[in-house]
């Protein structure tokens, strides 16, 4: 597939990194020649220096025969104009744009073929907000990912000493919970993937990815670790787009405090939010945190635009007694570094955003992609089409499908019914199939499984 990525910032660079290794023809456009040169030194792709919305720049990037343009510059307006130019001059089939300003998002009628022709809009701030919100709803989870409209979730937890299943084989899971259907999709032990079999024994500190109907998630988590108490008190550091959106999402259910250093912004936020206590100050001020009872806080979220400030305030909050700290970190190099210390969960906006973009790049009818473990693995929701003669999956039991090495089918959504996949489960046409792919290099093989043969067409 020929793809032009407009913008070589965090999201654009992460996307290029994900796609360049998958035999795609990638061109990245940016005004920063130095940033482009660094990308070109690392990855097999083309670069073009110039303004992403200018017709001559898009032409040099190959827009005339591009399959897709993904506009993820830091400017909403540049992204929108670039999609308009690509549509009008080059008839680009698929146009994806990052639009962050809430003022635009309130008017979806703007984004139609007769107005601003954007086929898919992504808002990283909203994606990150939703991601953090799910983590707060499921205390103890490292990741919580939605599939099939929220009917199914994939959850990552760390198995702890004292968990009912630790030291036991996976096959005993159904004995512990006879009324609950679940499937362990992957296990990571000391950073390496282990293929989950019935005889696999879960050890303490294993990172376990399991899939279940959303209503059963808490019950499954209780088997792997002692359940954390439900969250009551949340402190948010940073009143930017993500901090404000998260406060708005949480304030109806939790006691929320928001700290921001900008006096004008704190006044504006306090007028916009109903129940959140808005404070002006430095989130890394020990005295302020103690005054606001940090020791009684269930979750401290550092969500400013400054990675270093987020890391320092989170470490301080943890030392002063916050039960869990979540830290927004843009630099990929910092993420692994901090999670091994006092910070419980490092949130990477590029990684949270990549999945929503990959769903439109994947071949076959893929409706949802979540990028996992810094892009090394993926969870995919694909729709099975065709019949037994034209499809490699329809009409076949799971045990008879030639899945790539390290790939597991975790669940199937059939209409409103959630079926946890077993070896004898037969896939039917139009089933939504949820797969976990440990090795991202196997993605093309998974895509081919869900492409319909010519006899069906």
C-alpha positions, 0 to 999 in steps of 0.5 A: 500500500502506498501511504503518505504520512503528513507530519513527522512528530511523535504520532507520525514517527511512530506510525512510520515505524509501525508501517515501514516494516510491513512492506508498505511504500511510505513517504513522510512529509514535514518542514523539519529536514533534520527530523526527516533525516533521522527517520530516513536513517532508521527506516526504509522510507522516502521523505519530502521537506515542505508544507504538508498542505501545499499542492506541489509538496503533495505532488512531490510526495506521490499523491497522484497514485497514493492509496492513503494520506494520513495527516497528523501534523500539529495543526488541525487546519493544515491537516484539514486543508491537506485532505481537501487538496488531496481530494480535489487535485489527486482524488486520493481514495482514503484521507485520515486527519488528526483533529484535536480542537473540540470546537471542530469536533462538535460539528461532524457535518463539516467533515463530509465529501461535500465539505471538508473531505476527511474519511476518518478523523482521529483525536489523540486527546480523546483516545488517551482520555478514554484509555485512562478512564478505562484504567481507572474503572479497572483498578489493578489493570495495566491495559484495558482495551475495548472491542466490538463496541465495548462488549468484549475487553482485553485486559493486561494484569500482573499476576501477584503472589496470593492470586488464586491462579498463580502456581496453577495450570491455565486449564484450572481457570474454568474450575475456579469460575464455572459460570465465567467464560474467559481466554488467556490470549498471551503471557509475558514472562520477564519480557518474553512471550509464552504461548498459553497452553492448558498446561501452562503454569502462571507465575508471580509477576507474569504479565497476563493478557486475557479476554472476556465479556466486559461484565466478567472482567472483574471476576477474572482479575480476582483470580490473578491478583488481589483486587484493588479497592474501587477508586474514589479520589483522583488528582489530575496534574495538568489542565490541558486538553487531556486533563480537562477532558478526563476531569469532565469524564470522571467528576460524576463518579469520583472525587476529582481535583485538578492542579494547573500552574496557569492562573488564567487556565485554572479560572477557565477550567473551574467555570467549565467543570461542575464538580471538580476542585480546580487548584492553581499551583505546581503539581511537584510542590510537596506542600501543596500535595500534602495539603490536598491529602495525597496520602488518601489519593487512589490515583494521581494522573500527571498529564502535562505536556512536559515529560520530565515534569510528569515523571517528577510529580508522579514520583513525588506523589507516589513517595507521599502515599498516592496508591497508584500513579499514571504518567503521560510520556511522549518520548518512547525511550522514557516509557520502559525506563520509568515503569520499572520504578515508582511509576505504575503505568506510563501512558504513551499518546502515540501508542494509544493513537496508533491502533485507531490508524492501523485499523484503516491500513490493515488489509481484510475487513479489520475494524479494530486494532490495538497496538501492544507492548510498544508496537511489538504485538497487536490485538485485532478485531476482524470480520469473517466473510465468505463461505467454506470455499472462499474463506480460510476461516469460515466454516472451520473449527479454531483448531483447524485454522492455520494460524501464524506462530504466536497468534491466538483467537481469543473470542468471537462476537456473533450478533450480540453474543460473546463466545470465548474461543475453544478448539472446537468453536466453528467460525461463521460468516460475519463473525467478529473474530478477536485475535492476539498476535505476539509477533507483529511480523506475522500480521500480513499472514493474519490479514491473508486469512481474512481476505475472501478468495476470488471464487466468492467474489 
